[in-house]
């Protein structure tokens, strides 16, 4: 069974299939922030969506991180590494990518299991 949440005609905020939660790519609304603050905001949004749909950050299976500039890798990781708890690290990919808005520095896509 597939359930879709927060659809806007283009995409859903979350899709649940069986006990797996797929979150859309998350970016900030206030894109005037630096990459550290954008990463904090995006991970907070991810955590809230996971809780809303019956999971949490310790149940993340996979994360894909897009950075506007790979030179931001260490700054983004300074936030990520403090957010992820030891023993609960997901499989992860991080790549440099062109963004839909030139001020977006980071976008995170998450797949998680339900609790």
C-alpha positions as CSV (number, residue, x, y, z in Angstrom):
1,X,0.0,0.0,0.0
2,X,1.3,3.5,-0.9
3,X,0.2,6.6,1.0
4,X,1.2,10.1,-0.2
5,X,1.3,13.2,2.0
6,X,1.5,16.9,1.2
7,X,1.1,16.6,-2.5
8,X,1.1,19.9,-4.5
9,X,0.6,18.6,-8.0
10,X,4.3,18.1,-8.6
11,X,5.5,16.1,-5.6
12,X,4.6,14.8,-2.2
13,X,6.4,15.9,1.0
14,X,6.4,12.3,2.1
15,X,5.5,8.9,0.6
16,X,5.0,5.8,2.7
17,X,5.2,2.3,1.2
18,X,4.7,-0.4,3.8
19,X,7.1,0.6,6.6
20,X,9.4,2.8,4.5
21,X,9.2,6.6,4.5
22,X,10.5,8.6,1.5
23,X,11.0,12.3,2.1
24,X,11.2,14.8,-0.7
25,X,14.4,16.7,-1.2
26,X,14.4,19.3,1.6
27,X,15.7,22.8,1.3
28,X,15.4,26.0,3.3
29,X,12.8,28.6,2.9
30,X,15.1,31.4,4.1
31,X,18.0,30.9,1.7
32,X,20.0,33.9,3.0
33,X,21.6,31.6,5.6
34,X,25.1,30.1,5.3
35,X,25.5,26.3,4.7
36,X,25.8,25.6,8.4
37,X,22.5,27.2,9.2
38,X,20.8,25.8,6.1
39,X,21.9,22.3,7.1
40,X,20.6,22.8,10.6
41,X,17.3,24.0,9.3
42,X,17.0,21.2,6.7
43,X,17.8,18.5,9.2
44,X,15.3,19.9,11.7
45,X,12.6,19.8,8.9
46,X,13.6,16.2,8.2
47,X,13.4,15.2,11.8
48,X,9.9,16.8,12.2
49,X,8.6,15.1,9.1
50,X,10.0,11.7,10.3
51,X,8.3,12.1,13.7
52,X,5.1,13.2,12.0
53,X,5.1,10.0,10.0
54,X,6.1,7.5,12.7
55,X,9.8,7.5,12.6
56,X,12.9,9.5,13.8
57,X,16.5,10.2,12.8
58,X,17.7,6.9,14.3
59,X,15.6,5.0,11.7
60,X,17.1,6.7,8.6
61,X,18.2,4.1,6.1
62,X,19.7,6.4,3.5
63,X,20.4,10.1,2.9
64,X,21.4,11.9,-0.3
65,X,22.9,15.3,0.2
66,X,23.4,17.8,-2.7
67,X,25.8,20.7,-2.1
68,X,25.9,23.7,-4.3
69,X,29.7,23.7,-3.9
70,X,31.6,20.6,-2.7
71,X,34.0,23.0,-0.9
72,X,31.1,23.3,1.7
73,X,31.5,19.6,2.5
74,X,33.3,20.1,5.8
75,X,31.0,22.8,7.0
76,X,27.9,20.7,6.2
77,X,29.5,17.7,7.9
78,X,30.1,19.7,11.1
79,X,26.3,19.9,11.5
80,X,25.6,16.4,10.1
81,X,28.1,14.7,12.4
82,X,26.6,16.3,15.5
83,X,23.1,15.5,14.4
84,X,23.5,11.8,13.6
85,X,23.9,9.6,16.7
86,X,26.7,7.1,16.8
87,X,25.5,3.6,15.9
88,X,22.6,5.1,13.7
89,X,24.6,6.3,10.7
90,X,22.7,5.8,7.5
91,X,24.1,4.9,4.1
92,X,24.9,8.3,2.6
93,X,25.8,10.0,-0.6
94,X,27.0,13.6,-0.9
95,X,27.5,15.2,-4.3
96,X,28.0,18.7,-5.8
97,X,24.9,19.8,-7.8
98,X,23.3,22.7,-9.5
99,X,20.4,23.9,-7.4
100,X,17.0,25.2,-8.5
101,X,17.8,28.5,-6.7
102,X,21.3,30.0,-6.7
103,X,21.1,30.7,-2.9
104,X,20.2,27.2,-1.9
105,X,23.4,25.6,-0.6
106,X,22.2,22.2,0.5
107,X,19.4,19.8,-0.2
108,X,18.8,16.5,1.7
109,X,16.7,13.6,0.6
110,X,15.9,10.9,3.2
111,X,14.6,7.4,3.3
112,X,13.7,6.0,6.7
113,X,12.0,3.0,8.3
114,X,9.1,3.4,10.6
115,X,9.6,2.7,14.3
